[in-house]
Structures are given as C-alpha cells and as structure tokens.
Amino acid sequence: METHSLWNEIVTWNMDYKSTISKIMNILGLLQKRYIKDPEHSKPTDEMIIDAGYPAETHTVVTDDGYILTLHRIPHDAGGTYNRTRPVVFLQHGLLSSSADWVVTGPGKALAFLLSDQGYDVWMGNYRGNTYSHQHVNQDIDKKTYWAFTWDEMAEHDLPTMLSHMMEVTGQDTFYYIGHSMGTLTYYTACNYHHWIQNATRLMVGYGAHTAVPHITSPVFKLLAYFAKNLQWISDNFGVDKFLPSNWLIQWWASEVCTVEMISQRICGNVLFLVGGYNKNEMNNTMLPYLLGHVPAGTSVRNMLHYGQSVNTGAWAGYDCGSDQLNLRRWNSTRPPTYKYDVITAPVALFWAENDWLVVPQDEAALAGKLPNLVLNQRVDEDAYTHLDFLWGMHNMEKVYGPTMELMEKY
C-alpha cells in the first residue's frame, strides 16, 4: 500500500516536545469536521430490543469509585414469560464499543437474541466512558479526573459491580460469561482482584481474547506504541482525555490502512474499523449505517495508551503512570502490578481469527498456553475473518455462535 505523505512527515519528527506539539496543533486546526450519527441508525440498545419484539430492561448501578453504569437486559424470549430458572449469561463488549454490539444486527443474527431464543436470561454490560456509562455521582468532577481510567479500573470496579447486580436481581449464584476483545481482557484481570468471579462462572467464552498483545498488527496501536510518551504528554497537558473518533490520529491511521473497498464503504473515518479491520466476506453492507451509528462508543485516551504500553512491553500489567511518584500514588509501588494467569480457574473457551489485527495468532496462542482450565481453543474457519467479525459476521451462527451455544449446554 502506498504510504501517505503525512505519515512520512510524522515518522521523521524528532522527540522534542515543543516541535512535536506545535505540528500536532497545526494539524488539529485543520481537522474540525466531526462525525454526526444519524438518529435513525443509532437507536439505543433498549429501543432496538423492543423494536425486535423482545422485552427490554435498563438497569443502573454505581461503582465504588462513583461511576454510573448502565446494563441492558433481555429477560426472556419474544412472546415468552420470565421465570427465575432461566440460566443467566453476561455479554461484555470490547474496546470502543457498547451493549449495542450484541443486538444491532437483529433477531436471528445478533448473539443476544439468539441466546434469548435458546432460553437464557441475557444481560449486557457497558464500561465507564462509553455511550451508556458516561456519568459520575460527583457532578462537579473535572474531565481530567473523570477520564483518568483504563481497563484496570473496568476490571477492578465496573465488572464486579455489574455482575453482582445481575446476580442479586436474578437470585442466581452462577452465570455464563461471553466477552469480546477488551471484554475478555477485563474478565481475566478481574479474576486477579475478585476471586468470586471465576468461582461463579460456569463457562467463560472469549472472542478475540487477549491479555498481552506484543505482536499486534493493527496500525492504530503500532502508532500509539510509537508515540506513547508524546501522547501521554498531550493527554496530561492539553486535556485530550476522551478518545475522540474525529481527532488528528484518524488522518494518520486512514492513510496507512484504508483500502479501496473500505473507502467505498465510507468507513475510513471510523476508528473502530481502523483498529479491527474490514472483511467484505462477512460484512452485510446494508447494515453498515447501523453499525456506524453505534461505533465508536467512546473510551479514554489513557485506556488506548494502556494498550500501547502492552505493545511496547509485551506484558499483561497495570497501567504505568509514568513516574515512581505517580505509580506509588496509584499502585502503592513504583511499578504497576503484573497480573497472574493461575487465578483464572473457570472453564474457558476461546475462538480466534487468523486475520485478527488486534489479537494475532501468536499472542492468542500465548494466552491459550497459560490458561489453567482451557476447554476449547478454536480457530474460526475462514482465513479473512477479522476481530470485528465476531460481532457482525454474516456467517457467525455457523462459525461461532452455534458452537458457542452447543458448548454452553455442557456446563
């Protein structure tokens, strides 16, 4: 692929902060156009569920550090009735995503509806900072403080809060867990903080699952890793705390990854597709306006930088705050913690893709080799299958969702 002239300029920049920031600010001044979502194609998760003929519930919880989170629930199938014997399954979205991922493709295709049809009580979480979980109990909290989180905090605070609420409402003491992308990373990390989670898990299923991602091929994260220290300085000093889809990075990344097919589908301005790739074999083009209406759903710059740190260090570790003093304040240690695999004792099933830009086969294999209770490690039978196809692939019932539900019946 031909390299864009802007990229040639970027890679020649020296590390002098003043020169770097000056050039970035000049680019920022040229990139003011923002992506506006079409209301018809960006209906909230609960509305999409109701439109599909299923019952929908919206639940609100508060974490112990004050973040207000929203959960969505499909308590029973269309036309059915609820009873407390229905097994509970929790679906957790990935990076830059939301609960909408699990329903947007509609009945008969979206995983949440398929599970509901099979008799499950379906719950969908939303991590702090996304479309549905962007409030805090302290209404006067400043933006820098609010956005000072990564997947560390999601694992330590968000996930246990949502799972506890689900178990309290349903009266059940066990659940199935299905995560995509960051939804797997946070589950494994949460097991380091809250041992009751793995003890209550009947089966954990991971799509595009990962911990450390040193061999990532996504150009987005290669750039994040390359400019990690500069981006940290920008975030701390310019207040760019929320990771915005229309910021200056889009221009860099699009020049590196966009194909003619991606340009024709008008997805080069959407950061999630630049992260995870595009596979025309699995994408229903009539669905694209609806998908683009829901992604990206938001996260923090710090969370993106945390992924960049993993690329650079090859470690599954807490966020490095950048100095001994800051790490002492956050971790009570000059170094962030390294997370452990031996605490992930729940049965785990993994589905992985050959063409996954975020979780390459080498990194997936490393994870699989360290899980103490791996019951399935299945490659999706399609060479072109990508990270995002786990959510919206046209053949998912055959390739991923069907095998998932068959396995769930055994646990």
C-alpha positions, 0 to 999 in steps of 0.5 A: 500500500502506498504510504501517505505523505503525512505519515512520512512527515510524522515518522521523521519528527524528532522527540522534542516536545515543543516541535512535536506539539506545535505540528500536532496543533497545526494539524488539529486546526485543520481537522474540525469536521466531526462525525454526526450519527444519524438518529435513525441508525443509532437507536439505543440498545433498549429501543432496538430490543423492543423494536425486535419484539423482545422485552427490554430492561435498563438497569443502573448501578454505581461503582465504588469509585462513583461511576454510573453504569448502565446494563441492558437486559433481555429477560426472556424470549419474544412472546415468552414469560420470565421465570427465575430458572432461566440460566443467566449469561453476561455479554461484555463488549470490547474496546470502543464499543457498547451493549449495542454490539450484541443486538444491532444486527437483529433477531436471528443474527445478533448473539443476544437474541439468539441466546434469548431464543435458546432460553437464557436470561441475557444481560449486557454490560457497558464500561465507564466512558462509553455511550451508556456509562458516561456519568459520575455521582460527583457532578462537579468532577473535572474531565481530567479526573473523570477520564483518568481510567483504563481497563484496570479500573473496568476490571477492578470496579465496573465488572464486579459491580455489574455482575453482582447486580445481575446476580442479586436481581436474578437470585442466581449464584452462577452465570455464563460469561461471553466477552469480546476483545477488551471484554475478555481482557477485563474478565481475566484481570478481574479474576486477579482482584475478585476471586468470586468471579471465576468461582461463579462462572460456569463457562467463560467464552472469549472472542478475540481474547487477549491479555498481552498483545506484543505482536499486534498488527493493527496500525492504530496501536503500532502508532500509539506504541510509537508515540506513547510518551508524546501522547501521554504528554498531550493527554496530561497537558492539553486535556485530550482525555476522551478518545475522540473518533474525529481527532488528528490520529484518524488522518494518520491511521486512514492513510496507512490502512484504508483500502479501496473497498473500505473507502467505498464503504465510507468507513475510513473515518471510523476508528473502530474499523481502523483498529479491527479491520474490514472483511467484505466476506462477512460484512452485510453492507446494508447494515453498515449505517447501523453499525456506524451509528453505534461505533465508536462508543467512546473510551479514554485516551489513557485506556488506548495508551494502556494498550500501547504500553502492552505493545511496547512491553509485551506484558499483561500489567497495570497501567504505568503512570509514568513516574515512581511518584505517580505509580506509588500514588496509584499502585502503592509501588513504583511499578504497576502490578503484573497480573497472574494467569493461575487465578483464572480457574473457570472453564474457558473457551476461546475462538480466534481469527487468523486475520485478527489485527488486534489479537494475532495468532501468536499472542492468542496462542500465548494466552491459550498456553497459560490458561489453567482450565482451557476447554476449547481453543478454536480457530474460526474457519475462514482465513479473512475473518477479522476481530470485528467479525465476531460481532457482525459476521454474516456467517457467525451462527455457523462459525461461532455462535452455534458452537458457542451455544452447543458448548454452553449446554455442557456446563 
